[in-house]
Amino acid sequence: MKEKFSEELISWAEKVIDVCTPVAEEFNLEYYPLQSGAKMKPKFLFIGLNPGGGYGYKRQKENPTWQYDSLKSRLTAQRILLGNPAFEDGFHSGEWNYGKGLSKIPFLRESIKNYDFVFANYIFYSSVKYSEINKKALQNSIADNISLTKELIEIIEPQYIIVLGTGSGIDKISKNNKLLLQGYRKRLLIKGKIGNIPAFGIPHPSYNNFPEENEAISDMLQKLINGEEVEPLTLPQMANQGNKSRESKTMFHLEKFRNHYKEIITSENEKWIDIIIDGIDSDRILIRINPHNKDFGIRKEGKKDFKELKHSSFYEKQFDQTYDRNHSSWLIRKSFKDFCCVNSDLINDLDNFLAQVNIEKTSKH
């Protein structure tokens, strides 16, 4: 028996298919606007950045569970609104890291258990790495996806929105954002608004927060949703971990980093890896990872005036309070020892920085 969806939802799904099919065909990208099924007035709408996978549209079309309509050469509105066929098993079993991670936040656990939520992506196209989607040829398509996500929000009217990502997540689609909770190494809770609905950005749950951080997110979310006044809070520095575990978490894995950024690395020697990018307007930005000195830095390319970038305040804003702004040679700098899990945290923060710069550049053209 087919699940019945409102005409408004069906019309939205048809619009998604109209917009996404040509892009999916041209770039061989499968797309998932919804991971869970659609429903009206859920307590929470969880919004992720873009789905992982990267298997390609050809494979999606050939998969019978996706119910591709070969006569019309497109997916169906019914299947789009039912969500990703793999969601039920992957999310609720804990096989998918972000499902398991969300359930570690006590305040969200009951709504997840009772399925009082919808899970969507605000960039629909799937990829192994976000950098594969975040390229110039797809910027208009990304903007279309964000617009369609906002239309979905107006239709289903969730009580609250939880955006997965305190940098590359909520900053793209929410307004009037305010940092309310700073964790040990990254922002933990940001409050904003999408339309008239309260939106909260939390770290992507596929990354491991400390238990104390999850408890702090849970406590503050509960207070906010209960209408209590809260003041911005920075968690005290965490107690020293055992030397062995701390050392393993702050050990830089060169090959993992190199493989992740192999397409944009500019140069490399025995001491450091350099990535040079065009910033906003005429800015030229040097990004240096120095395994020898065990630090990471961003500055103006060249041998002098290291901080004199036209849009330095924008670049600084992309990094949280754990990054040093006072070094004489670097606009932004951080030692590996100040990361908790250096590879995952550094890649996450650098991916967000590159994405935000690209979005800002695109908006100026």
N, C-alpha and C positions, 0 to 999 in steps of 0.2 A: 504493500500500500504506500502510495506516495504521500510524503509529508506536505501539508498545505502551507504555503507561504502567501503573504499578502501581495496584492498586485503591485504595491509600491516596492517591495523587496524584489519581486520578479523583474520589474522594470529596471531597478538598480543593477541587478545581475546581468541583464541583457546589455546594459550600457557598458559594464565592465568587460564583457566578452567582445563587444564592438571595438572598444579601445585597445584591449590587450592582444587580440588575435593577430593583427598585422605585425605588432612588435615581436610577439612570440615566434611567428613564422620567420621574420627577417633575421632575428638574432638567435634562433633556436633556444628559447628560454621558456621553461614551463612556468606557470603562474598559479599562485594560491592567494586570493584576496582574503579568504577565510580559512583558518585551520579547523576550528570547531564549526558546528552548524550554527546558522543564524537563529536568533530568537529575540522577541520583543521585550524591552524593559528588564534586562538582566541587572543584577546588582553591580557587577563589574564587567567592563570591557577591557581585556588585556590587548595591548597593541605592541607587536614586535616590529623590528626594523624591516628585514626581508628574510624570507625562508631560506634555510640551507638546502643542500641537495645538489643542485646544478646538473641534473640528469638530462635536461633538454626537452624541448616541446615535442620532438618526434617521439620520444619514449613515453611522454604523458599521453599523447594521442593513441599510441598502440596499447596502452594499459587498459584492459576492459573495465577495471573498477572506476575509471574516470569517465566512462560512458560517452566517449566522443561521438558526435553526430556526423558521420561521414557524408551524409547527403547534404547537410548544410555547412560542412567543413568548419565545425566549431564545437566547443564544449557546450553543455546545456546549462541553463539557468538553475535548474533543479540541482544539478551536481555541484555547481558553484555554491549554492546556498546551504547544501548539506555539509560543506567543508571538505577538508582533506580526508580521503578514505582511510589514511593511515593514522589519523589523529587519535581515535579512541584508544587503540592499543598502545601507541607510543607515549601519549601524554599521561594517561591515568596509570599505566604500569610503572612509570618512573624511568622507562627506557630513554625518553627524551630528557636531556639534562634540564631544560628550562621548566618542564613540568615538575620535576623533582625539586628544583631550586625554589620555585614559587611556594611549594608545599612546606618549605622550611620556615616560612614567615607565618607565625601562628594566626595572626588576624585574618589572613587570606585562606587558611586551610579549610575552614568550614564551607565557605562559598565554593571552593574547588570540589570538595567532597560532594556537595549537593548539586553540583553542576549549575550553579547560579551565576554563570558568566558566559561571555562570548570571547573567542580568541581570534584576533585578526592580525594581518600584516599591513603596514601602511605603504610599503613598497612590495608589490605583488610578485615580482619576478624572482626566481630562485637562483642561487649561486653558491659555490663553495666558499668564496670570499666576497665580502662586500665591495672590494675594489673592482671586481669584475662587472658589477652593476653600476657603480658610481663613476661612470665615464661620460665624456661630453655627448656622445651620440645618444645617450639614454636620459639626459637631464629633463627633456620635455615629457618623456614617458613617466619619469619619477614624479614630476609635478602633477601629471594627470592622476597617478595613483593616490597621491596625498589628497587631492581634491575629492576623489571618489570615496576615500576613507572618511572624510568629513561628512559627505552625503550619507554614508551608512550610519554614522553616529546620530545624525538628525532623524533618521528613520527609526532606529531601534531604541533610542533614548535610554542608554544605560544610566544608572544612578551615579556611577563613578568610573573614571578611566584610569587605568594603570598602564603607563608606558614603560616598556622594558628598555632601559638605557637612560642614564642621567646626562649623557653628552650627545651621542649620535642618535638618541631616541627622542626625548621630549622637546629638545630645543628646536626641532624642525617643524613641529605641528602645534605646539601650545604657545599661548601668549601670557604675558605678565608673569613669567617664571621667577620663582624665588627659592633660593636654597634654604632649606629648613634643617637639614641634618647632614653634617660632614663626618665621614667615617675615618678610619685609620689611614686610608690611602686614597679614597675617592669619595665623591659625593654620593650620599645614600638616599636622600629624599628631596625632591624638588616639587613645589606646588605651582600649578599653573591652571589654565582653563582652555578648553576646546569648545568653541561656541559658548553655551551657558553651563557646561558641565564641568565640575571640578576634575582636574587631571593631576596625577601624581607620577613623577618619574622615579623609578628605582633602578639600581644596577641590573644589567641583564642577568637573569638567574642562572645562566649556564656558567657564570663565573662564581667561584666559591667565596661567599662572604664569611666572616667569622660569626660564630653563633651569637656573640654579643651584638654584632651589627644587625643581624636578622631580628633579634629581640627589640632593638632600638627602632628599627623600621616599623615593626608591628605595633609597638606602643604608641608611636607618634601617629601612624595611620589611624589607629583606633580613636585617639583623641580628636583628630581632625574630622573624622567622619561622625563622631558624636557631637560635633559643634563646639568643642573646647578650644580656648585660645592657647596657642603654643608659641614659644619663643625659639628662634634659631639656636641650634645646639651643635657643638663640636664634641665628639667623643674624646675623652682623655686618651693620651697615648697608651697603646696596649702594653701590657707587661711583657718583659723580655721572654721570648720563647727559648726553648732549648737550643743550644748552639748548633747542634747537628741539623735539626729541622729548619732553623732559620737560615742556615747556610745553603741548604738545598733549595729553599724557596727563592733566595736571592742570587742563585747561580744563573748566569746568562748562557743560554744555549744558542751558540752562534749559528748552527745549521738551521735550526727552526726559524730564527729571525731572517736569515738569508733567503730561505725558501719562500717565506711569506712575502718578501718584498723584492724578489729577484727581478721583476719586470721594471722596477723604478730605481734600483740602486745605481748611482752615478759612478762611484769609484770606491775602491777598497785597497787597503794596504795592511801591513802587519799589525797596525795599532788601531785603526778605526774603519768604519763603514760610513760613507757619505751619501746622502740623498739630497739633490738640489732640485727645487721646484720653483715654478713661477707662482708667486703669491698674488695678492689682490693688486690690481693696477700694475705698477712697474716694480713691485717688490720682488726680489730674488732671495729665496730662503734656503739656508743651509741647515740640514738636519744631520746631526752626527751621533753615531753610536760608537762608544769607545770602550771595547772590552778590556783594553790594557789599563786604562784609568778607572774602569767600572763606572761610567757615567753616560748620560744622554743629554744632548743640548740642541737648542734651536737658536739661530741668530741670522743676521744679514750675511749673505755671501760676500766674501772679500776679506781683506787683511786689516781693515780698520772700520771705525764707526759701526761696531757690531750690533748695536741696538737701534740704529737709525732706520727702522722700517716704517714706511708711511702708515701702515695699519697695525702697528705693534700692539695697540690696546685690544684689537680684535683677536690677534693670535694668542695673547696672554689669557684672554677670557676662556679659551678652550681647555685650559689645564687647571686642576684644582689647587687647593692651598698647600699641598705637599710638594709642589714644584717651587724651586728657588728663583726669585726674580732679581736677586741682588748681586749675582756674580758679574764681575767686570767685563767678561768676554762673551757672556751668553744672555740672550733675552729670557730664555726659559732653560732651567737645568735641573737635573735630579740624579743623585747617586744611586747605583744599583742597590745599595744597602738600605735605602729608604723605601724601596718597593717591598711589598709582601711577596708576590709571585712575579718576578721581574719580567719574564717573557710574556705571560698572558696579560699582565697589567700594562706593560709598555706597548704591546701590539694593539691592545684595545684603545688606549689613549691616542696613539699615533694614527690609527685608522680613523678615529673620530676627528682628529685635527685635519687630516687630509680631506675628509669628506666635507667638513664645514668650510674649509677654504674653497673647495670646488663649488659648493653651493653658493657661497658669497660671490665668487667670480662670475658664475652663471647669471646671478640676479642683476649684475651690473651691466650685462650685455643685452 
